[in-house]
Amino acid sequence: MGYLNSVLLSASQGRADDKPVTGGGLSEDGKFNYGYASSAGKRSSMEDFYETRIDCVDGQIVGLFGVFDGHGGARAAEYVKQNLFKLEPNRAK
């Protein structure tokens, strides 16, 4: 039970002349939801990532969220996105 959602916006998305990219998710039981909005601002391409995970741990819905700022390049943000949530919530106790 749970899901992962991750995004890297392409260079054609999120530019200052474009509308922000928005979305969200909902837990399987419908009791937990989230939303997001992302824009590259003045940069020519998006360098930021986000990662979400919603799981059931000990009968409770738990949400893990990460927003990773590229700070002038996407490599560090992408690395953290790919590695931070590798542990399952049940193993992180």
N, C-alpha and C positions, 0 to 999 in steps of 0.2 A: 504494500500500500504506500503510495507516494509517487512523486514524479520530480523530474528535473527540467528546468527551463533555462536556456542560455542564449545569449545574443551577442553578436558583434555586428554592428551596422556597417554596411559597405560605404565606400567613398561617395556614392551617389545619394545616400540617405543622410538625413540629419544636418545638412548644410544650413547655414544661416538663412538662406532664401527658401528653405523647405519647412514644412510643418513638423513639429516634434513627432517622434515615433512613440506610440502608446500601446499598452496591452495590460495583461494581468492573468490571474489564474484563480482557481477554486479547488479546495480540497474535495476528495471523493465524497465525503459525507455532507458537503455543502455548508459546513459551519465556519470555514476559514477561507478568506479571500484576500487578495492583494492586487495592487495596481502599480504601474510605473509609467514614466514619461522620460524620453531621452532626446537630446538635441546636441549637435556638435558645436553649436554657438558660432563663433567666428572662424573656427577651424575648417579646413577643406574636407576633412574626413573624420569619422568617429574613431576615437582611440579608447573608449571606455567599454567595459564589460559589466554585466551583472549576472548573478547566478541565484536561483531560488530552489529550495527543496522543502517540501511539506511531507511529513511522515507522521505515523502514529507510534508513540513511544510510551510504553506502560499504560496504554489506553487513553493517552492524551494526544491531541493534535499538536505538533511542534513544527514551527516554521524557522528555517535557516535562510538568511538573506545576505548577500554580499554585493557591494557596489565597488568596482575597481577602476580607479581613475588612471588614465594612461599617462598623464603628466608629460606630454610632448612625444609620446610613442606608445604603441599598443602592446609591445612584447611583455613587459612586466605585468600589466593588467591581465593579459591573456594567460600567463603562467599561473598567477594566483587563482584565477577563475577555474582553471583546469585541475588544480591540485588542492585547494583549500577544503573542499567538501568530499574528499575521497573516503574519509571515515564515515561509516554509517552511524546515525544517531544512537542506536542501541550499543554500539561499541565505544562510543565517546564518554561513557559514564565513568 
